[in-house]
Amino acid sequence: MLARGLATTAYLMARSPLRTQHWRSATAAITLSHPLRAGQPVTAALQAPSLPLAQSVITWEYQNAAPTLGATLTFIPTAFGPCWIEAEAQLPDGRRVFARYAGEVK
């Protein structure tokens, strides 16, 4: 039954107009509303100039926090020292783009 479902999915994908779509790796970056400071809220946004991110699903991960979904990530750094933020956007057509930010909380 699983093999039949896979075959059907492959057949439908082969008939889709997306089968001829060429994918080139896109670059993305995470921008912050202001520098990281302990106790001050900061908003992170994912930027990918060559992709329309308005309709995408963006998953955010921040150091010591559970993953969240949203167009932006607002958080309050609580500890001084190294900090990382990751974002992955999945576009409606299935393409994905990823970015990582590494900084220092002061």
N, C-alpha and C positions, 0 to 999 in steps of 0.2 A: 504494500500500500504506500509506503514511504517513497519507494522508487517510482511509482506511478505519479505521485505528487511532484517529485523532482522533475520528471520528464515533462509533465504538463507546464510547470513553471518555466523550464528552459525553452519550451516551444513558444509560450506566450512572450517571453523576453526577446526571443529571436524575431518575433513579428512586430515588436515595438519600434517606433521611430528613433528611440534612444540607442538602438544597436549600432548606429553609424556615428554617434556622438564621440568626438575625440576628447580625451581628458588630458590636460596638462596640469602638472602639479602647481598648485597655487600657494602663494605665501600669505601668511597671516601673522598678526602681531596683537599683543594685548596692551592696551593703553590704560593708564590710570588717571583719575580725575586730579590727583595731586600726589606728591611723594608719600611713601609709607611712614606714618608716625603712630606710635603706640597710643591707643585710646581714641584715635580720631577716625571716623568713618571714611572709607575710600570706595569709589566705584570703579570697577574694571569693565572695559568694553573690548570686544573682539573686532578687529579691523581686518578686512580682506578686500582690498580695492578692486580686484578683478572678479569678485563673486557677489551676487545679490544675497546678503545674509538676512534680509527682512523676513523671509518665509522659512528660514532654517530653524532647527531645534538645536540649541546650544547647551551643552553640558559643562558646568564649571566645577573644578575641584580646587580647593584651597587647603593649605597646610593645616592639619588637625581638624578638618571639618568634613562633613558628609557631602557627597556630590549633590549639586542642585541644578535645576533647569531654569533658563531665563535669558533674555536678551542681554542683560548686564548682571554683574555680581557686585553687591554692596556688602561690605563686611567691616569689622573693626579689628585691626591687629591688636593683640593683647600682649604679646611678648616681643622683647627686643631681639635682634639678630636676624639670621637668614630667613627668608620667606619665599615660597613659590606659589604660583597660580597657574593652572592649566585650563584650557578651553578647547572643546571639540565641537564643531558645527556640522550637522548633517543637513544637506540641502534636500529639497523635495524630490529631486531626481536620483538621490542616493549618493551623490558625491560627498566627500568629507574633507574638512580642513582642520588643522590642529595648530595650536600655539602654546608656548610656555613662557612664563615670566619668572625670573629669579631676581630677587632684590634683597634689600636690607631694611628692616624696621628700625627706625631711630627714635 
